[in-house]
Amino acid sequence: MIEILATKDSYWRKTAFLICKDRMLADDLVSDMYLKLFDCQKEINDFYVIRTIRNLFLDYIKSKKNVS
């Protein structure tokens, strides 16, 4: 599964950058996405991956809000 996702790595990084507007955070989000979807048994399409990246970003924002 990871091999299939990795073929679109540059696309995932561009999409994550469009979501968060920070290159380093985008790289972290994509790395977290790979970890999250590593053992996924479902069929994964592009929408599912983008939604996962978006939700990881929202989780990051929530955790940052609680710390401040």
Summary of the structure (lengths in Angstrom):
residues: 68
radius of gyration: 12.0
end to end distance: 37.2
largest distance: 38.1
contacts: 169
relative contact order: 0.17
helix: 79%
strand: 0%
